[in-house]
Amino acid sequence: MYALGDDLTVVNAAKVSFAAQQTELDDKGKGLINYLLTNKHATPFEHVLFQFHIKCPIFVAREWFRHRWSSFNEMSMRYHVPESLEFFIPNEDAIRKQVGKPGHYTFEKIEDPAVYDFVTEKFEEVYRVAESNYYEMIEAGIAKEIARCVIPVGQYTEFIWTVNLRSLLNFLSLRNEVNAQREIQQFAEAVEQIITPYVPVVMKTFIDNQRQAI
């Protein structure tokens, strides 16, 4: 992970409006961060940048890429043939059922170990066939961009994600939240833990303000 900027960067991005600058973060600076975030004066937060190398299942990446105020470059299987494919299989505590109508549903964990075995078997069955068919087509000389089409969205992909702090707070407000899909929420939790030491005052203020996007 690469980081450019910190809490003080946000403060100075705001203070430049008055041709002012400070070299240390004091209580007034912390108060300014609170004022900016609470009143949704968002642009000073855009001057802090983070860059991550993410590895996640394709279905998680597709949700991630909806956050368009970011820059993404993803591994392409039009050009690259992996030595082996990696696939997502849910942990036992992630096996759940959907209860309710679309837009108003909740999830309930399925406790039956037999169901977990059933789900795992089905995942592995699909992956085994897809992987075999993919490499058979590659060996037969089929174009990589065609052969890759048999790969399920449970395959792991990789991408570089560059994002400013304003957009990152928006991402966290939506993805590190109880209504987000569990699998992307786990990644969002990890991202939040990683960035907090760089911008601890911003993150505390973000949490104190009910994790609202700006």
C-alpha positions in Angstrom: 0.0 0.0 0.0 1.2 3.5 -0.9 0.0 6.6 0.9 0.4 10.3 0.1 -0.8 12.7 2.8 -2.2 12.6 6.3 -4.5 14.6 8.6 -2.3 17.7 8.3 -2.6 17.5 4.5 -6.4 17.9 4.9 -6.0 20.9 7.2 -3.5 22.7 4.9 -5.7 22.0 1.8 -8.4 23.9 3.6 -6.2 26.7 5.1 -4.7 27.6 1.7 -8.0 29.4 1.0 -6.7 32.0 3.5 -3.1 31.8 2.3 -2.2 30.0 5.6 -0.4 26.8 6.5 0.7 25.0 9.6 3.5 22.5 10.2 1.9 20.5 13.1 -1.5 19.2 13.8 -2.9 21.0 16.8 -6.3 21.1 18.4 -7.5 23.9 16.1 -6.5 21.7 13.1 -8.4 18.8 14.6 -11.4 21.1 15.1 -11.1 22.2 11.4 -11.2 18.6 10.3 -14.4 18.0 12.3 -15.9 21.2 10.8 -15.0 20.2 7.3 -16.4 16.7 7.6 -19.5 17.6 9.5 -20.4 20.4 7.1 -19.5 18.3 4.0 -16.7 20.6 2.8 -15.2 17.7 0.9 -12.5 18.9 -1.4 -9.7 19.1 1.2 -10.0 15.4 1.7 -9.3 14.8 -2.0 -5.6 15.8 -1.5 -4.8 12.6 0.5 -4.2 9.6 -1.8 -3.9 5.9 -1.2 -2.9 3.1 -3.6 -3.6 -0.6 -2.9 -2.9 -3.8 -4.7 -6.1 -5.8 -4.2 -6.6 -9.5 -4.7 -10.2 -10.6 -4.4 -12.9 -12.7 -6.2 -14.3 -11.3 -9.4 -17.8 -10.9 -7.9 -16.3 -8.6 -5.2 -14.3 -6.6 -7.7 -17.4 -5.9 -9.7 -19.0 -4.3 -6.7 -15.7 -2.4 -5.9 -15.5 -1.0 -9.5 -18.9 0.7 -9.0 -17.0 3.3 -7.0 -16.1 5.3 -10.0 -14.3 8.2 -8.3 -11.3 5.9 -8.2 -8.7 4.6 -10.7 -8.5 0.9 -11.4 -6.1 -1.3 -13.5 -7.0 -5.0 -13.4 -5.1 -8.2 -14.3 -6.3 -9.2 -17.8 -6.6 -12.8 -18.9 -6.7 -11.5 -22.5 -2.9 -11.3 -22.0 -2.0 -13.4 -19.1 -2.5 -17.2 -18.6 -2.1 -18.0 -14.9 -0.1 -21.2 -14.0 -3.1 -22.2 -11.9 -6.5 -20.6 -11.1 -7.5 -19.5 -7.6 -11.2 -19.7 -6.6 -13.3 -18.4 -3.7 -15.1 -20.9 -1.5 -17.1 -19.5 1.4 -16.2 -20.3 5.0 -18.7 -22.3 7.0 -19.9 -19.3 8.9 -20.6 -17.5 5.6 -23.2 -20.0 4.4 -26.5 -18.1 4.7 -30.0 -17.9 3.3 -31.9 -14.8 2.1 -35.1 -14.0 4.0 -37.6 -11.4 2.8 -38.4 -9.5 -0.4 -35.8 -7.7 -2.6 -34.7 -4.5 -1.0 -36.1 -5.6 2.4 -34.4 -8.9 3.1 -32.0 -10.1 5.7 -29.7 -13.1 5.9 -29.6 -15.9 8.3 -26.7 -18.2 8.9 -27.4 -21.9 8.1 -26.0 -24.0 10.9 -26.4 -27.4 9.3 -22.9 -28.8 8.6 -24.4 -31.0 5.8 -25.4 -27.8 4.0 -21.9 -26.5 4.1 -20.6 -29.7 2.7 -23.2 -29.5 -0.1 -22.3 -26.0 -1.0 -18.5 -26.7 -0.9 -19.0 -29.7 -3.2 -21.0 -27.6 -5.7 -18.5 -24.8 -5.7 -15.6 -27.2 -6.2 -17.5 -29.1 -8.9 -18.1 -26.0 -11.0 -14.5 -24.8 -10.5 -13.0 -28.1 -11.5 -14.9 -28.3 -14.8 -14.3 -24.6 -15.6 -10.5 -24.8 -14.9 -10.1 -28.0 -17.0 -12.1 -26.5 -19.9 -10.1 -23.3 -19.8 -6.7 -24.9 -20.0 -7.9 -27.4 -22.6 -8.9 -24.5 -24.8 -5.6 -22.7 -24.2 -3.7 -25.8 -25.2 -5.8 -26.1 -28.3 -4.8 -22.7 -29.4 -8.0 -20.9 -28.6 -7.6 -17.2 -28.1 -7.1 -16.3 -24.4 -9.9 -13.7 -24.6 -12.3 -16.5 -25.6 -11.1 -19.2 -23.3 -11.4 -17.0 -20.3 -15.2 -16.8 -20.8 -15.8 -20.1 -19.1 -14.3 -18.9 -15.8 -16.8 -18.2 -13.0 -17.0 -15.0 -11.0 -15.6 -16.9 -8.0 -12.1 -16.7 -9.5 -9.6 -14.4 -7.8 -8.5 -11.3 -9.8 -6.0 -8.6 -8.9 -6.1 -4.9 -9.5 -4.4 -1.6 -8.5 -6.8 0.8 -6.8 -5.8 4.5 -6.4 -8.3 6.5 -4.5 -8.5 9.9 -2.7 -9.6 10.1 0.9 -13.0 11.6 0.1 -13.9 8.7 -2.2 -12.5 6.3 0.2 -14.8 7.5 3.0 -17.7 7.1 0.6 -16.5 3.5 -0.1 -16.3 2.7 3.6 -19.7 4.3 4.4 -21.3 1.9 1.9 -19.1 -1.2 2.0 -18.0 -1.4 5.7 -21.7 -1.4 6.7 -24.1 -4.1 7.9 -26.1 -4.1 4.6 -23.1 -4.6 2.4 -22.4 -8.1 1.1 -20.3 -9.9 3.7 -17.4 -10.7 1.3 -16.8 -7.1 0.3 -17.4 -5.8 3.8 -14.5 -7.9 5.0 -12.2 -6.2 2.5 -13.6 -2.8 3.5 -12.9 -3.6 7.2 -9.3 -4.4 6.3 -8.9 -1.2 4.2 -10.2 0.9 7.1 -7.7 -0.7 9.5 -4.8 0.0 7.1 -5.6 3.7 6.5 -6.5 4.6 10.0 -2.9 5.1 11.2 -2.3 7.6 8.4 -5.4 9.7 9.1 -6.5 8.9 12.7 -8.2 12.2 13.3 -10.2 12.0 10.0 -11.2 8.4 10.8 -12.3 9.2 14.4 -14.3 12.2 13.1 -15.8 10.0 10.4 -16.9 7.4 13.0 -18.2 10.1 15.4 -20.3 11.5 12.6 -22.1 8.1 12.0 -19.8 7.2 9.1 -21.5 9.6 6.7 -20.1 10.0 3.2 -19.0 13.6 2.2 
